[in-house]
Every structure is written in structure tokens, then in C-alpha cells.
Amino acid sequence: MKHMVKDFLHRVGHHCESSSMRDLFEYYGFPMSEPMAFGLDATMGFGFFDTTSQVSFIPESDIPFFLGGKQGTIEPNSLVCRLLGITLRKQSFSNAEKAWKESKVLIDQDIPLLLRVDISYMPYEGFDEELDVAHFGGHAVTLGGYDEEKGVVYIGDTEFEGFQEVPINILKIARSSTYGPKFLHPTNTQFSMKPRSDGKHPPLAAGVKLAIQKVVANMLRPSSNNNGIQGLKQFANSIPSWKDKLNKNITNLKGEEVSLAHLMFELTYGYIETWGTGGGSFRKLYKDFLKELLTHPELKEGPRAWNSDEFGILEECIPIINESAQDWTFIAETLKNVCDQYKDNCLNHVDFVELHNIAQNITKKEEQAFKKLSKIKN
């Protein structure tokens, strides 16, 4: 038996969550760009966690530090869904068989799904089966159909064109993976959407302001000093210590000695530039969101239309956030380049003073930009 959700499409994107949500929004009659989906969900932010001390290897033990350009993930109280008048249903299951059975029921009703999976099991990604560092259970994909005779499902995944065939048994493993910290386990989780029957939702011009203010709070008023501007300061201040902290070898799961600096520089490049961030630690996506607002017809006219001062604030902030994105990319590419050129000797070829100064500039720019954006209020 084969069933594909009628008229459900996957378009190429940059970030797994925002591109997957964008695909579902378009299916339910809310066409939008990925930057708009990302911006309205208001999960942009920053987090830095310095675990210091010891590390044996990923994912069996902590790594020296982790950074990310988001503060939040898709949940039933998703802001973008509320702004569009959509109910987001989350389901998690105790085992993969039960999860697959429920997924089939919904697909048969032409309800596309957003799934959590461990990305390392997705065969089209091409990861080495022995590369344990590739495990990441927080990856989001869409499920658009299945073919039981062939034993495959059809998965929409970020930068891959169209739907990818994945064996059903592999999907079950990917959905129930227990690699890494518990908060990253996919736990057989799936999300489905249902537009409100009355079609009610706030005017976009007002909803956008709520989304901007949520990100302002993420950056300027975070609940933890590890997040937002305070987290950025911690990140910048940690850089001078990297030369000593990362100056060791560790033993990987194959029993091989590898350079901790090489490992961490490669990971940091991924955190900032390539692993679904859209580049520049999600700042490029957020810049594109703000830029799109400048010409959006629903902000220029209609209910709760913006005034010229509010558009002026956007025009001031866009180049600042763009400069920050470029600085993030510079840090990432600097670390990647020394890894490519010097391999396990990369630690001795990094100008930590320069990287520290750039990180401090990022902190100043982002604090400036989000203080300006804080003036755009309902």
C-alpha cells in the first residue's frame, strides 16, 4: 500500500525546523518564505555553555563547550502557529512501532507530519556509520508519505530537493535514537497542524511585533546568564583560554588519539555556519526576515500598519545584524581553515586575540541592534 499526502511539497531550505514548518504552512494555505517562518517563531537567540574540565568523546561525555544561535525549539505553544491561527499538536510515543502506526493513520488522512529524527541515520546524508560525532537527535524533517510494498517512507529534509526515500525500519531507529544527552533524544516525537476552524488570528503587522519582542527578550532579558548578550560575553571571554583548555589529545570510540582542538574547531564551525543555521549563527536568516518586513504589504497598509519610525528602526538594525552575521562567519571559517591546513596542529595557528576582539564586537553590535528593536512595540 502506498499513500502520499496530496499536494504536499518540500522546498529546499537552510534550517531544519523553519523549512519543515514552512512546508506545512504552505500546505495549509499560509505561503511564506523560510526567513519569515523563522522570524515569526522567534526562537533566534544565543546560548553558550562551557563545561570545561574533562572530555573523553562525543556523545558519551561532555565536550568543553557548546554554542548555538537559537533559544528555543518547536513546541505546541509555537508563536508562529499562534500568529497564523494554527493549532500545533505534539505527540511522543514510548516505542517506534506505536509511533509508526500513528504516523500512518495521520498520513492516510492527508495530514503531513513534522518528525524528530537522529540525523546520522538518514541514508541520504551520507554519514560514516562509525562517525559517532554525527549523531544529533534534534533534527526536524517532514513525512509526506509511505510505500509499504517498497518498505520506504518519503522524507522532506532541509537542503535536499523533493522527497527522499528512507527505509521504514531505518526511520524507526532514527526516531527512537538514544545517542547524546537526553534532551536531544527524538523520543518518537511528531507534530501535526490544524488551522483554527474560525480562521481567527491577529493582524500580521501586530504579530510581527510580538515576534520581534520575544527575540529582544531572548537577547536582552534571558532567564539564564548563559543565554543572550550575557552568553555572548561569556563566549567572547572564553576564547583566550582555548589555547590552554584545548591543548590535549583525547581518545575516540575507535581507540584513536585525536586533537581536542581539531575536534572543537570543526564542531564550532558546524555550530555557527553549516549545521542548519543558514550561516552566521542564524543571523543571516534573521536579517533576511527583517529585510522582508520592509516591503511586506501587510505592514505597510491595513490593520495595525507600521509607521515610518518603526520602519526606520528596521533600516538601522538590518546592516548591524548583517555585520554580526559576517563576523560569525569569519570566526567559523578561520577555525575551519586552520583545521584543513594544519590538522592536529591547528591550535598553534590561531590568532586568539583577533578572535576575541571579533567576538567582543559581535556582542556590542547585537546589544546595539536589539536595544533598537526593543522600541518596536504594540
C-alpha positions in Angstrom: 0.0 0.0 0.0 1.2 3.5 -0.9 -0.1 6.8 0.2 1.3 10.3 -0.5 -0.2 13.4 1.1 -2.0 15.1 -1.8 -0.4 18.4 -2.9 2.1 18.4 -0.1 5.5 19.6 -1.3 9.0 20.1 0.2 11.1 23.1 -0.9 14.8 23.5 -0.2 15.7 25.5 2.9 18.5 26.2 5.3 17.3 25.4 8.8 15.6 22.1 9.5 12.8 23.4 11.8 11.9 26.6 9.9 12.0 24.9 6.5 9.9 22.0 7.7 7.3 24.4 9.3 7.3 26.5 6.2 6.4 23.4 4.1 3.5 22.6 6.4 2.3 26.3 6.5 2.2 26.3 2.7 0.2 23.1 2.6 -2.4 24.7 4.9 -2.6 27.9 2.8 -0.1 30.2 4.5 2.6 30.7 1.9 5.7 32.3 3.2 9.5 32.4 3.0 11.7 30.4 5.3 13.1 33.6 6.9 9.5 34.7 7.7 8.7 31.4 9.3 11.9 31.6 11.3 11.4 35.2 12.4 7.8 34.7 13.4 8.6 31.7 15.5 11.0 33.9 17.5 13.5 31.2 18.5 16.5 33.2 17.5 18.9 34.0 20.3 22.2 32.7 21.7 23.5 30.2 24.2 27.0 29.4 25.4 27.7 26.5 27.8 31.3 26.0 29.0 31.6 22.5 30.5 35.4 22.9 30.9 37.2 20.1 32.8 37.3 16.7 31.1 36.1 15.1 27.9 36.5 11.6 26.6 34.5 11.9 23.4 31.1 12.8 22.0 28.4 11.8 22.7 29.4 9.6 25.7 30.6 12.6 27.7 30.5 16.4 27.8 32.5 18.5 25.4 34.4 21.5 26.6 31.9 24.0 25.3 28.8 24.3 23.2 27.3 27.4 21.5 24.2 27.9 19.5 22.3 30.8 17.8 18.9 29.8 19.0 16.9 29.9 22.3 14.0 27.6 21.8 12.7 24.9 19.5 9.3 23.9 18.1 6.7 23.2 20.8 2.9 23.3 20.9 2.9 26.9 22.1 4.9 27.9 18.9 4.4 31.6 18.4 4.3 31.4 14.6 1.5 28.9 14.8 -0.5 31.1 17.2 0.0 34.1 15.0 -1.3 32.2 12.0 -4.3 30.7 13.8 -2.9 27.2 13.7 -3.1 24.5 16.5 0.1 22.6 16.7 -0.3 19.1 18.2 2.7 17.3 19.7 2.8 13.5 20.2 5.6 11.4 21.7 5.5 7.6 21.9 7.1 5.0 24.1 8.2 2.9 21.2 8.9 3.2 17.5 6.2 0.7 16.4 3.5 2.6 18.1 4.8 5.9 16.7 4.9 4.5 13.1 1.3 3.1 13.4 0.0 6.6 14.5 2.0 8.3 11.7 0.4 6.1 9.1 -3.1 6.9 10.4 -2.4 10.6 10.0 -0.7 10.3 6.6 -3.7 8.3 5.4 -5.9 11.3 6.4 -3.7 13.6 4.3 -2.1 15.1 7.4 1.6 15.7 6.8 3.9 15.4 9.8 7.0 17.0 11.2 9.2 14.4 12.8 12.2 14.5 15.1 15.0 12.1 14.0 18.6 11.4 14.7 20.2 12.9 11.5 23.1 10.3 11.4 20.7 7.5 10.4 19.3 9.4 7.4 20.9 7.4 4.5 20.9 10.3 2.0 23.1 12.4 4.4 26.0 10.1 3.7 27.4 9.9 7.2 30.1 7.3 8.0 28.4 4.7 10.1 31.3 4.8 12.6 31.3 8.6 12.9 29.5 8.8 16.3 30.0 12.6 16.4 27.4 12.8 13.6 24.6 11.8 15.9 22.1 14.6 16.5 18.6 13.7 17.7 17.1 17.2 17.4 16.9 17.1 13.6 13.5 18.0 12.1 12.1 16.5 8.8 8.7 16.2 7.2 6.9 13.0 6.4 5.0 13.2 3.2 4.0 9.6 2.5 5.0 5.9 2.5 5.0 2.8 0.3 4.8 -0.4 2.4 5.3 -2.6 -0.7 8.7 -1.0 -1.2 9.2 -0.6 2.6 10.1 3.1 2.4 8.8 6.5 3.6 9.2 9.8 1.8 11.0 12.4 3.8 11.4 16.2 3.2 14.7 17.4 4.6 16.1 20.9 4.5 18.6 21.3 1.7 17.6 18.2 -0.3 15.3 18.7 -3.3 12.0 16.9 -3.2 11.3 13.8 -1.0 14.0 11.3 -0.1 13.3 7.6 0.2 14.2 6.1 3.6 13.6 2.5 4.7 10.8 2.3 7.2 12.9 0.3 9.6 15.7 3.0 9.4 13.2 5.7 10.2 12.0 3.8 13.3 15.6 3.6 14.5 16.2 7.3 13.8 13.0 8.3 15.7 13.9 6.3 18.8 17.7 7.0 19.0 19.2 7.5 22.5 22.6 8.9 21.5 23.8 12.0 23.2 22.2 14.0 26.1 18.6 13.1 27.0 17.2 16.5 25.9 18.3 15.7 22.3 16.6 12.3 22.1 13.9 12.4 19.4 11.6 10.2 21.7 9.4 9.2 18.7 8.0 12.7 18.6 5.8 14.1 15.8 3.9 17.3 15.2 0.8 17.9 13.2 -1.1 21.1 12.4 -4.7 22.1 12.2 -5.9 25.6 11.2 -8.5 27.1 13.5 -12.0 26.5 12.2 -13.0 30.1 12.7 -9.8 31.3 10.9 -9.1 33.9 13.6 -5.5 35.2 14.1 -4.0 38.6 14.8 -3.1 41.0 12.0 0.4 40.2 10.8 1.6 43.7 11.5 0.8 43.2 15.2 2.1 39.6 15.2 5.4 40.6 13.8 5.9 43.0 16.7 5.2 40.2 19.2 7.8 38.0 17.5 10.4 40.7 17.5 9.9 41.5 21.2 10.2 37.8 22.0 13.7 37.7 20.3 14.6 41.0 22.1 13.8 39.3 25.4 15.9 36.2 24.3 18.8 38.5 23.8 18.4 41.3 26.4 16.4 39.6 29.2 17.3 35.9 29.1 16.4 33.6 32.0 20.0 32.4 32.3 23.4 34.1 32.1 24.4 31.5 29.6 22.0 33.0 27.1 21.5 36.2 25.1 24.0 39.1 25.4 25.4 37.7 28.7 26.1 34.4 26.9 27.8 36.2 24.1 30.1 37.9 26.7 30.9 34.6 28.2 31.7 33.2 24.8 34.0 36.1 23.9 35.7 35.9 27.3 36.3 32.2 26.9 38.3 32.5 23.7 41.7 33.5 25.3 41.5 30.3 27.4 41.1 28.0 24.4 44.9 27.7 23.8 45.3 26.0 27.2 42.0 24.3 27.5 42.1 22.6 24.1 45.8 21.7 24.3 45.4 18.0 24.7 44.6 14.8 22.8 41.6 12.6 23.6 40.7 9.0 22.8 37.8 8.5 20.5 35.5 5.4 20.5 37.8 3.6 18.0 40.6 3.9 20.5 42.4 6.5 18.4 44.1 9.6 19.8 42.7 12.8 18.2 43.4 16.5 18.8 40.8 18.1 21.1 41.4 21.5 19.4 40.9 20.0 15.9 37.6 18.4 17.1 36.3 21.5 18.8 37.2 23.8 15.9 35.4 21.6 13.5 32.4 21.4 15.8 32.3 25.1 16.3 32.4 25.7 12.6 29.3 23.5 12.3 27.5 25.2 15.2 28.0 28.6 13.6 28.0 28.1 9.8 26.7 24.8 8.4 24.5 22.7 10.7 21.2 24.2 9.7 22.0 27.7 10.8 21.6 29.4 7.3 25.1 30.8 8.0 26.4 33.3 10.6 24.8 31.5 13.6 21.2 32.1 12.3 21.9 35.8 11.9 21.6 35.7 8.1 18.1 34.2 8.4 17.1 36.8 10.9 18.5 39.6 8.8 16.5 38.3 5.8 13.4 38.2 8.0 13.8 41.9 9.0 14.6 42.8 5.4 11.4 41.2 4.1 9.4 43.2 6.6 10.5 46.5 5.0 8.4 45.8 1.9 5.7 43.5 3.3 2.3 44.8 2.1 0.5 43.9 5.4 2.9 46.0 7.4 2.6 49.0 5.0 -1.2 49.0 4.8 -4.2 47.6 6.6 -4.9 46.8 10.3 -2.1 47.9 12.7 0.1 49.2 9.8 3.5 50.3 10.9 4.6 53.9 11.0 7.7 55.4 9.3 9.7 55.5 12.6 9.2 51.7 13.0 10.4 51.0 9.5 13.3 53.4 10.2 14.4 51.2 13.2 14.4 48.2 10.9 16.5 50.0 8.4 19.0 50.9 11.1 19.2 47.3 12.5 19.5 45.3 9.3 23.0 46.3 8.4 24.1 45.9 12.1 22.8 42.3 12.2 24.3 41.6 8.8 27.7 42.8 10.1 27.3 40.5 13.1 26.5 37.6 10.7 29.6 38.3 8.7 31.7 38.3 11.9 30.3 35.0 13.0 31.1 33.5 9.6 34.7 34.9 9.8 35.2 33.1 13.2 33.8 29.9 11.8 35.8 30.0 8.6 39.0 30.9 10.5 38.7 27.8 12.6 37.8 25.6 9.7 40.7 26.8 7.6 43.3 26.1 10.3 41.8 22.6 10.7 42.0 22.0 6.9 45.5 23.3 6.6 47.2 22.2 9.9 45.1 19.3 11.1 46.0 18.2 14.6 48.5 21.1 14.9 45.7 23.7 14.3 45.8 25.1 17.8 49.2 26.8 17.2 48.0 28.7 14.1 45.0 30.6 15.5 45.2 34.3 16.5 43.1 34.1 19.7 43.5 37.9 20.3 41.8 38.6 16.9 39.0 36.1 17.5 38.4 37.6 21.0 38.2 41.1 19.6 35.8 40.0 16.9 33.6 38.2 19.4 33.5 41.3 21.6 32.5 43.3 18.5 29.7 40.9 17.8 28.5 41.3 21.4 28.4 45.1 21.1 26.7 45.1 17.7 24.0 42.7 18.8 23.3 44.6 22.0 23.0 47.7 20.0 20.7 46.2 17.4 18.3 44.5 19.9 18.1 47.6 22.0 17.0 49.5 18.9 14.5 46.7 18.1 13.1 46.9 21.6 11.5 50.2 20.6 9.1 48.4 18.1 6.2 47.6 20.4 2.5 47.0 20.0 
